[in-house]
Amino acid sequence: MTAPSFEEFLSLSVDLTAFEETVLLGTGLARDYLAKVQAACGDEVVTALLAAHRAARADAAVDAGGHDRALPYRTLPDRALLDRALRHRIFSDDRLGPVARNVIKLWYAGMWYALPPEWTDRYGAHAAGETSTVTAASYQEGLLWRAIGANPPGAKAPGYGSWAQPPRIEDRYLNGATK
């Protein structure tokens, strides 16, 4: 069994969070997060998760006519096909689904949440699997703040007087609503 690949973990994270690779790398936490997932779940589970992700991307690379579009690994497949493949290969799996959901929470909230007791009873508990913050920067760099267009309270102050201005909400988040 080979050790989980950082590049593959980063690609999985891009597909799970819908944030670009440069944004994830810009947090400075990608390697710490991979190490946390490995410590909390074990290399075997992480390797299986990455293999399922590769399979999901391969599924999404086949177009509706059944033709293989032969996408390079870093090329984004059709998002709807990828979402369906991720649901089928990862999120519906009893072993991989909870881990993938935790990876999403890890990136957005900066916290690793303990896996459900049913998961740990069946697949084993690890000491590092308890709910915890990965690093001091995890809270500040959580994708949640970027997604809602806000600064984390108590960190990354927006500057004096910024409270006097209404929040900026990008059009892509409004889904047809008006400002």
C-alpha positions as CSV (number, residue, x, y, z in Angstrom):
1,M,0.0,0.0,0.0
2,T,1.4,3.4,-0.9
3,A,1.1,6.5,1.2
4,P,-1.7,8.9,0.4
5,S,-0.6,11.5,-2.2
6,F,-0.7,15.2,-1.3
7,E,-1.6,16.0,-4.9
8,E,-4.5,13.6,-4.9
9,F,-5.7,14.9,-1.5
10,L,-5.6,18.4,-2.9
11,S,-7.6,17.4,-6.0
12,L,-10.1,15.7,-3.7
13,S,-10.3,18.8,-1.6
14,V,-10.9,21.0,-4.7
15,D,-13.8,18.7,-5.8
16,L,-15.3,18.5,-2.3
17,T,-15.1,22.2,-1.4
18,A,-15.6,23.7,-4.9
19,F,-12.7,26.1,-4.2
20,E,-9.8,26.3,-6.6
21,E,-6.5,24.7,-5.8
22,T,-4.7,28.1,-5.5
23,V,-7.3,29.1,-2.8
24,L,-6.7,25.9,-0.8
25,L,-2.9,26.2,-1.1
26,G,-3.2,29.8,-0.1
27,T,-4.5,28.8,3.3
28,G,-1.2,27.2,4.0
29,L,-3.0,24.3,5.6
30,A,-3.4,21.6,3.0
31,R,-0.5,19.5,4.2
32,D,-1.6,19.9,7.8
33,Y,-5.1,18.8,6.8
34,L,-3.9,15.7,5.0
35,A,-1.8,14.8,8.1
36,K,-4.8,15.3,10.3
37,V,-7.1,13.1,8.1
38,Q,-4.4,10.4,8.1
39,A,-3.9,10.5,11.9
40,A,-7.7,10.5,12.5
41,C,-8.6,7.8,10.0
42,G,-5.5,5.9,9.1
43,D,-3.6,5.6,5.8
44,E,-5.8,2.7,4.6
45,V,-9.0,4.8,4.8
46,V,-7.4,7.8,3.2
47,T,-5.9,5.7,0.4
48,A,-9.4,4.2,-0.2
49,L,-10.9,7.6,-0.2
50,L,-8.4,8.9,-2.8
51,A,-9.0,5.8,-4.9
52,A,-12.7,6.3,-4.8
53,H,-12.1,9.9,-5.9
54,R,-10.0,8.8,-8.8
55,A,-12.8,6.4,-9.8
56,A,-15.4,9.2,-9.5
57,R,-13.4,11.5,-11.7
58,A,-13.0,8.7,-14.3
59,D,-16.8,8.1,-14.1
60,A,-17.4,11.8,-14.8
61,A,-14.9,11.7,-17.7
62,V,-17.3,9.5,-19.7
63,D,-19.8,11.6,-21.5
64,A,-23.5,10.9,-21.9
65,G,-22.8,9.0,-25.1
66,G,-20.5,6.6,-23.2
67,H,-17.4,8.1,-24.8
68,D,-14.3,8.5,-22.6
69,R,-13.3,12.2,-22.8
70,A,-9.8,11.2,-21.5
71,L,-9.4,14.1,-19.1
72,P,-6.0,14.8,-17.6
73,Y,-6.1,14.4,-13.8
74,R,-6.1,18.1,-13.2
75,T,-8.8,18.9,-15.7
76,L,-12.3,19.5,-14.2
77,P,-14.9,17.2,-15.5
78,D,-18.5,18.2,-16.0
79,R,-19.6,19.3,-12.5
80,A,-23.0,17.6,-12.6
81,L,-21.4,14.3,-13.7
82,L,-18.8,14.7,-11.1
83,D,-21.3,15.5,-8.3
84,R,-23.3,12.3,-9.2
85,A,-20.1,10.2,-9.3
86,L,-19.0,11.6,-5.9
87,R,-22.4,10.8,-4.4
88,H,-22.2,7.3,-5.8
89,R,-18.6,6.4,-5.1
90,I,-17.9,8.3,-1.9
91,F,-20.8,9.9,-0.1
92,S,-23.1,6.8,-0.2
93,D,-20.3,4.6,1.1
94,D,-20.5,3.8,4.9
95,R,-16.8,4.0,5.4
96,L,-15.8,6.8,3.1
97,G,-18.9,9.1,3.3
98,P,-18.4,10.3,6.9
99,V,-14.7,10.9,6.2
100,A,-15.4,13.0,3.1
101,R,-18.0,15.0,5.0
102,N,-15.4,15.6,7.7
103,V,-12.8,16.8,5.1
104,I,-15.4,19.3,3.9
105,K,-16.0,20.5,7.5
106,L,-12.3,20.6,8.1
107,W,-11.7,23.0,5.2
108,Y,-14.7,25.2,5.9
109,A,-14.7,25.4,9.7
110,G,-11.0,24.6,10.4
111,M,-12.0,21.9,12.9
112,W,-11.8,18.1,12.7
113,Y,-15.0,16.7,14.1
114,A,-15.0,13.2,15.7
115,L,-16.5,10.6,13.3
116,P,-19.8,9.1,14.4
117,P,-19.6,6.4,17.0
118,E,-21.1,3.9,14.5
119,W,-18.1,4.6,12.2
120,T,-15.5,4.2,14.9
121,D,-17.2,1.1,16.3
122,R,-17.0,-0.5,12.8
123,Y,-13.7,0.8,11.4
124,G,-11.7,1.7,14.5
125,A,-11.0,4.7,16.6
126,H,-7.7,6.7,16.5
127,A,-6.5,9.0,19.2
128,A,-6.2,11.9,16.8
129,G,-9.9,11.3,15.7
130,E,-11.4,13.4,18.5
131,T,-12.9,16.8,17.8
132,S,-10.0,19.3,17.6
133,T,-8.5,22.3,15.9
134,V,-5.7,21.4,13.6
135,T,-3.6,24.6,13.9
136,A,-4.1,28.0,15.4
137,A,-4.6,29.3,11.8
138,S,-7.3,26.9,11.0
139,Y,-10.1,29.1,12.3
140,Q,-8.8,32.2,10.5
141,E,-8.3,30.4,7.2
142,G,-11.6,28.4,7.2
143,L,-13.3,28.6,3.8
144,L,-16.5,29.5,5.5
145,W,-15.4,33.1,5.8
146,R,-14.4,33.3,2.1
147,A,-17.7,31.7,1.1
148,I,-19.9,34.2,3.0
149,G,-17.6,37.2,2.2
150,A,-16.8,38.0,5.8
151,N,-13.8,38.2,8.1
152,P,-13.5,35.7,11.0
153,P,-14.6,37.5,14.2
154,G,-11.7,38.2,16.4
155,A,-9.2,37.7,13.5
156,K,-8.3,39.4,10.2
157,A,-9.9,42.7,11.2
158,P,-11.4,44.4,8.1
159,G,-10.1,47.9,9.2
160,Y,-11.4,50.9,11.0
161,G,-14.8,52.1,9.9
162,S,-15.5,49.1,7.7
163,W,-18.6,48.3,9.7
164,A,-20.2,51.5,8.3
165,Q,-20.4,49.9,4.8
166,P,-22.9,47.2,3.9
167,P,-21.5,43.7,3.3
168,R,-20.3,42.8,-0.2
169,I,-22.1,39.8,-1.5
170,E,-21.0,38.5,-4.9
171,D,-23.6,38.0,-7.5
172,R,-22.8,34.3,-7.8
173,Y,-24.1,33.8,-4.2
174,L,-27.4,35.6,-4.7
175,N,-29.0,33.0,-7.0
176,G,-31.3,35.5,-8.7
177,A,-32.1,37.5,-5.5
178,T,-31.6,41.3,-5.5
179,K,-29.2,43.1,-3.3
